[in-house]
Amino acid sequence: MAGSANLNVMMKTARRAGRGLLKDFSEVEQLQVSTKGPGDFVTRADKAAEKIIREDLMEARPSYGFLGEEGGMIDGEDPTRRWIVDPLDGTTNFLHGLPHWAVSIALEHKGQMVAGVVYDPVKDEMFYAEKGSGAWLNESRMRVSGRHRMIDSIFATGIPWAGRKHLPACLQDIARLTPVCSGLRRFGAASLDLTYVAAGRYEGFWERDLKIWDIAAGMVIATEAGAFVEPIRAGQDVVADGSLIAANNSIFETFAKVIRTREA
């Protein structure tokens, strides 16, 4: 797909940041690691990747704002546009040598996510989409799974760690969902979870208490691939609330009913 100038910048930047992360991933035992909180690590590699992304994007579009997980918000001259970046989604996987993590870059325009890139450097998989132009994996168009029965479907979530407040809700979700589906997965990178829904690798994903940089790019990609993406609690804003359900259109209503039972 020949994307817009913005999308091409995003993809080029994600690849450059990904190359640096791959180098550090191969030397993961030597990484300098500090701790922001239980189970929430930040690494030298993470900070270096965000620096690369920020510099590249702001050189290409100096008037846009920038919101990064590590560096916070930078206001731009153009208040209607900003980049939203997670330089390393799946940090805990990265630190443990698990090859499942990604660079996530989204473009927001007037409060709407209009483009997203999620790049998995280990597998060299570039997921990307622009609003109204479909979703793509490398050079192939993506569509959500066509499965329409819960019992044939695989779902993914993020399980809160270290006693976080949403752990009881998540465990209750799992108890209701497990008997009626084909399996559950917990891979540890929400951006990739959303792109895997887009690619039809599993039928649905749900999680609570996510940050905007976790989901901004993945939401665009999943939606453009035909997924329904909604807040878990009716009437909430997905980005503001950070809790979402994503699934193909055939499964969504039944899946959402199972997850929302506790919220009613």
PyMOL commands that set and color helices and strands:
alter all, ss='L'
color gray80, all
select helices_A, chain A and resi 5-25+28-30+44-60+91-95+150-152+167-180+190-198+212-224+238-241+249-260
alter helices_A, ss='H'
color red, helices_A
select strands_A, chain A and resi 33-37+40-43+65-68+72-74+81-89+102-109+112-120+125-130+135-137+140-142+154-157+183-185+204-207+228-231+244-247
alter strands_A, ss='S'
color yellow, strands_A
deselect
rebuild
show_as cartoon
